[in-house]
Amino acid sequence: MAQKNILIICGEPSGELHAATLVSSLKKLRPDWKIFGVGGSLLSNAGAEIIYNIKDLSVMGLFDVLKKLPRFIALKNRILQKLEHHKIEAVIFVDFSGFNLRLAKDINNRIPTIYYVSPQVWASREARVKTIKKYIRKMIVLFPFEKEFYKKHGMDVELVGHPLLDIVKSKEDKASLLKALNFPTEKTTIALLPGSRKQEINKILPIMLKAAQLINKKLDAQYIIAKPIQSERNIYEHILKKTNLNVAIVEGKTYECINAANFCLVCSGTATLETAIMQKPFLLIYKMNLLNYLLYRPQVKLPYIGLANIVVGRKIIPELIQFQATPDKIAKETLSILNDPARLEKMHKDLAEVKTCLGEPGAAIRASHIIIDFLKA
């Protein structure tokens, strides 16, 4: 098979994580392929040549989209020029559906288009599946229910399982991490994962910290904040000035933080599935701008937003969303779980079921073989 020029596009840290594992796998199988990327350091380290850095590209809600609209238009034009002048032979879209589906529409089937990490059309705005069917030639999905959904709509779809199964593992044991932080190992440790977007951190971390202060009135706990590499440290430090808690910021060690914790408070998103895979009890928390919430909430058809709950089809993890996401309710629910051994044991068993539902390791390699075979055909 001749050398090919491929373009892969993601727009947020969670999507870049999956894009990077896919590029690494493709490069192992086809080292001669030239892969261009819209991404960041993870994608670059995996072997892609970055044509646009996604730093500050992620958005949260309609008004953030409008504010960054000129940037999205400029990016779309740059990509279209790249397609025209550099003989790109396939485009792989990774999540980031608001941008990627509009771009797919402009490409208009002139070259093969592949979607890896599906837009959540099964959860909200199902009408988008018409656009996907018209402009995406191949869907590669992570969950069994996604395969059923796209087959029902007559699309070429293949299931590979979840790539996080290969990624989510701690490289450091609990004692080592806590010792490095000068935290006692016998003390209850709670990990805070307030998201990766600046807007999420500013909205959710203060609530988590106020909940932590309430928790500490009943329980002597210590706290670690799992900070993604892409997030700016000063955002966290500014928020932490308003609390006197014993809190450590740990950068680039999300899985180590989860592993070291007895319990986690987690912003809705990929981190909820990562925490589930590590089988750590947690609460799902989410809060957004009120107007954005009022705009988007009616579009969500599922009873849950957490992937751990969606995957097993029932609520195994409590979800405190918007008006429920108050420090008092978060503290009360956390203490209720930590003080109930039977409930903790049940949560551990349910989280083991989530992991089983995600398939077998090797998703990125399977996806790479599918892409190679698809382009060969």
C-alpha positions in Angstrom: 0.0 0.0 0.0 1.5 3.4 -1.0 2.4 6.1 1.4 -0.5 8.3 2.3 -1.0 11.8 3.8 -3.6 11.7 6.6 -5.1 14.6 8.6 -6.5 13.9 12.1 -8.5 16.6 13.9 -9.4 16.9 17.5 -10.2 20.0 19.6 -10.1 19.2 23.3 -7.7 17.4 25.7 -9.9 14.3 26.0 -10.2 13.9 22.2 -6.5 14.5 21.8 -5.7 11.7 24.2 -7.6 9.3 21.9 -6.2 10.9 18.7 -2.7 10.4 20.1 -3.1 6.7 20.9 -4.6 6.2 17.4 -1.7 8.0 15.7 0.9 6.0 17.7 -0.9 2.8 16.6 -1.1 3.9 12.9 2.6 4.8 12.9 3.5 1.3 14.2 1.6 -0.3 11.4 2.4 2.2 8.7 5.5 4.2 9.6 5.7 5.6 6.0 2.4 7.4 6.4 2.6 11.2 6.9 0.1 12.3 9.5 -0.8 15.9 10.0 -2.8 17.0 13.0 -4.9 19.6 14.6 -4.0 19.0 18.2 -1.3 19.7 20.8 1.8 18.2 22.5 0.2 14.7 22.9 -0.5 14.4 19.2 2.9 15.8 18.3 4.7 13.3 20.6 2.7 10.5 19.0 4.2 11.4 15.6 1.8 13.9 14.0 2.9 17.1 12.4 0.8 19.8 14.0 -0.7 22.3 11.6 -2.7 24.1 14.3 -2.4 24.0 18.1 -5.7 23.5 19.9 -4.6 25.4 23.0 -7.6 27.5 24.2 -9.8 26.0 21.4 -12.2 24.1 23.6 -15.5 25.7 24.3 -18.3 25.4 26.9 -21.7 26.6 25.8 -23.2 28.6 23.0 -21.8 32.0 24.1 -18.2 30.7 24.2 -18.7 29.3 20.7 -19.8 32.7 19.5 -16.9 34.4 21.1 -14.4 32.1 19.4 -16.2 32.0 16.1 -13.6 33.9 14.1 -10.9 31.5 15.3 -13.0 28.5 14.2 -13.6 30.1 10.8 -9.9 30.7 10.3 -9.1 27.2 11.4 -11.6 25.7 9.0 -10.2 27.8 6.1 -6.7 26.7 6.9 -7.7 23.0 6.9 -9.5 23.4 3.6 -6.4 25.0 2.1 -4.3 22.1 3.5 -6.6 19.6 1.8 -6.3 21.4 -1.5 -2.6 21.9 -1.6 -1.1 18.9 0.1 -2.9 15.9 -1.4 -4.5 14.8 1.9 -6.0 11.4 1.2 -8.2 10.9 4.2 -9.5 12.9 7.2 -10.0 11.4 10.6 -12.3 13.3 12.9 -12.0 12.7 16.7 -15.0 13.9 18.8 -15.3 17.8 18.7 -18.5 17.5 16.7 -19.6 21.1 16.5 -16.5 21.9 14.4 -15.8 18.6 12.8 -19.3 18.0 11.3 -19.3 21.5 9.7 -15.9 20.8 8.2 -17.1 17.4 7.0 -20.0 19.2 5.2 -17.5 21.5 3.5 -15.3 18.6 2.4 -18.5 17.1 0.9 -17.1 13.6 0.3 -14.2 14.8 -1.9 -11.9 12.6 0.1 -12.6 9.6 2.5 -13.8 10.8 5.9 -13.6 8.7 9.1 -15.0 9.4 12.5 -13.3 8.0 15.6 -15.0 8.7 19.0 -18.5 9.5 17.9 -20.5 12.6 18.6 -23.0 11.8 21.3 -26.0 12.0 18.9 -27.5 9.1 20.9 -27.8 11.4 23.9 -28.9 14.7 22.4 -29.7 16.4 19.0 -30.2 13.0 17.2 -31.0 15.0 14.0 -27.2 15.3 13.5 -27.1 11.7 12.5 -28.4 12.8 9.0 -25.3 15.0 8.6 -23.1 12.2 9.8 -24.7 9.7 7.4 -24.3 12.1 4.4 -20.7 13.3 5.0 -18.9 10.5 7.0 -17.9 7.4 5.1 -16.8 5.3 8.1 -17.7 5.3 11.8 -15.4 3.7 14.4 -17.2 3.6 17.7 -16.3 2.7 21.3 -19.5 1.5 22.8 -21.8 -1.4 21.8 -24.9 0.8 21.9 -23.2 3.2 19.5 -22.8 0.4 17.0 -26.5 -0.5 17.3 -27.4 3.2 16.9 -25.5 3.7 13.6 -26.5 0.3 12.2 -30.1 1.3 12.7 -29.4 4.4 10.6 -27.8 2.3 7.9 -24.2 3.5 8.3 -20.9 1.7 7.8 -19.8 1.3 11.5 -17.4 -0.9 13.4 -16.9 -1.3 17.2 -13.4 -1.4 18.6 -14.0 -1.0 22.4 -12.6 1.8 24.5 -9.0 3.0 24.1 -8.9 4.2 27.8 -8.5 0.5 28.8 -4.9 0.7 27.5 -4.2 4.1 28.9 -5.7 4.3 32.4 -3.1 2.9 34.8 -1.1 4.5 37.6 2.7 4.6 37.2 3.2 5.3 40.9 1.8 3.7 44.0 -0.3 5.5 46.5 2.3 5.6 49.3 5.0 7.2 46.9 2.7 9.9 45.7 1.4 10.8 49.2 5.0 10.8 50.6 6.1 13.2 47.8 3.3 15.5 48.9 4.1 15.2 52.6 0.6 13.7 53.1 0.1 10.9 55.7 -0.9 7.6 54.0 -3.4 6.7 56.8 -5.5 9.8 56.3 -8.6 9.8 54.0 -7.5 11.3 50.7 -10.1 12.8 48.3 -9.1 13.6 44.7 -10.7 16.6 43.0 -11.0 16.5 39.2 -12.7 19.7 38.2 -12.3 19.3 34.4 -9.8 20.6 31.8 -11.5 23.6 30.4 -10.8 26.9 32.0 -14.6 27.6 32.3 -15.2 24.3 34.0 -12.4 24.8 36.5 -13.6 28.3 37.4 -17.2 27.1 37.8 -16.7 23.7 39.5 -13.5 23.8 41.6 -14.8 26.5 44.0 -17.8 24.4 44.6 -15.7 21.3 45.3 -13.5 23.3 47.7 -16.5 24.6 49.6 -17.8 21.0 49.8 -14.4 19.9 51.1 -14.6 22.5 53.9 -18.0 21.0 54.9 -16.6 17.5 54.7 -13.8 18.4 57.0 -16.2 19.4 59.7 -17.1 15.7 60.0 -14.0 14.0 58.6 -10.3 14.9 58.7 -9.4 14.5 55.1 -6.7 15.7 52.8 -7.2 16.8 49.1 -5.3 16.5 45.9 -6.3 18.3 42.7 -5.5 16.4 39.5 -4.3 19.2 37.1 -4.1 18.3 33.4 -0.8 19.5 31.7 -2.8 21.6 29.3 -4.5 23.7 32.1 -2.8 26.8 33.5 -1.6 26.5 37.1 -2.5 30.1 38.0 -6.2 29.3 37.5 -6.0 26.8 40.4 -3.8 28.9 42.5 -6.1 31.9 42.3 -9.1 29.8 43.4 -7.1 28.2 46.2 -6.3 31.6 47.7 -9.8 31.6 49.0 -9.5 28.4 51.1 -7.4 27.3 54.1 -7.6 23.6 53.3 -4.7 21.2 53.0 -4.8 20.9 49.2 -2.0 19.8 46.8 -2.0 20.5 43.0 -0.6 17.6 41.1 0.2 18.1 37.5 0.1 15.5 34.7 -0.6 12.6 37.1 -4.4 12.2 36.9 -4.3 8.4 37.3 -1.8 8.6 40.1 -4.1 11.0 41.9 -7.2 8.7 41.4 -5.1 5.7 42.6 -4.0 7.5 45.7 -7.5 8.6 46.7 -10.1 6.9 48.8 -12.8 8.9 47.0 -13.1 11.3 44.1 -15.2 14.3 43.1 -15.2 14.4 39.4 -16.4 16.9 36.7 -18.6 15.2 34.1 -16.6 14.1 31.1 -13.8 11.6 30.2 -12.5 11.7 33.8 -15.7 10.0 35.0 -14.9 7.0 32.8 -11.2 7.1 33.8 -12.2 7.0 37.5 -14.6 4.2 36.8 -12.0 2.1 35.1 -9.7 2.6 38.1 -12.7 1.4 40.2 -12.6 4.3 42.6 -15.8 5.5 44.3 -16.8 8.9 43.1 -19.5 11.6 42.7 -20.2 13.2 39.3 -20.5 16.9 39.5 -21.4 19.4 36.8 -22.4 23.0 36.6 -22.5 25.5 33.7 -23.6 29.0 32.8 -27.4 29.1 33.6 -28.4 30.3 30.1 -26.3 27.5 28.5 -27.9 25.0 30.8 -31.4 26.1 29.9 -30.6 25.9 26.2 -28.9 22.5 26.3 -30.8 20.6 29.0 -34.0 20.1 26.9 -32.0 18.5 24.2 -30.6 15.7 26.4 -32.8 12.6 26.1 -31.0 10.2 28.5 -31.7 10.1 32.2 -28.0 10.3 33.0 -25.0 12.2 31.7 -22.2 10.1 33.3 -20.7 7.5 30.9 -20.4 5.0 33.7 -24.1 5.2 34.3 -24.9 5.2 30.5 -22.7 2.2 29.8 -24.4 -0.1 32.4 -27.9 1.4 31.8 -28.6 2.4 35.4 -27.4 5.0 38.0 -24.5 3.5 39.8 -22.8 6.8 40.5 -24.7 9.8 42.0 -24.9 12.8 39.6 -25.2 16.3 41.1 -26.0 18.5 38.2 -26.5 22.3 38.0 -29.0 23.2 40.8 -28.1 20.0 42.7 -24.3 20.7 42.5 -24.1 22.6 45.8 -21.4 22.3 48.4 -23.9 21.1 51.0 -25.3 18.3 48.8 -21.8 17.2 47.6 -20.5 17.1 51.2 -23.6 15.2 52.5 -23.4 12.6 49.6 -19.7 12.1 50.0 -19.9 11.5 53.7 -22.9 9.2 53.3 -20.9 7.0 50.9 -17.7 7.0 52.9 -19.5 6.2 56.1 -21.4 3.3 54.6 -19.2 0.2 53.9 -22.0 -1.7 52.2 -22.6 1.2 49.8 -18.9 1.5 49.1 -18.7 -2.3 48.4 -21.7 -2.1 46.0 -20.1 0.8 44.2 -16.9 -1.1 43.7 -18.8 -4.0 42.2 -20.8 -1.8 39.9 -17.6 0.0 38.7 -16.1 -3.4 37.9 -19.1 -4.0 35.6 -18.4 -0.7 33.8 -14.9 -1.9 33.0 -16.3 -5.2 31.6 -18.7 -3.3 29.4 -15.9 -1.4 27.7 -14.6 -4.4 25.8 -11.0 -5.7 25.6 -7.7 -3.7 25.5 -6.3 -2.9 22.1 -9.0 -0.5 20.7 -6.5 1.9 19.0 -4.7 -1.0 17.2 -8.1 -2.4 16.1 -9.1 1.0 14.9 -5.8 1.4 13.0 -6.4 -1.9 11.1 -9.9 -0.8 10.2 -8.6 2.5 8.9 -5.8 0.9 6.8 -8.2 -1.7 5.3 -10.8 1.0 4.6 -8.3 3.1 2.7 -6.9 0.1 0.9 -10.4 -0.7 -0.4 
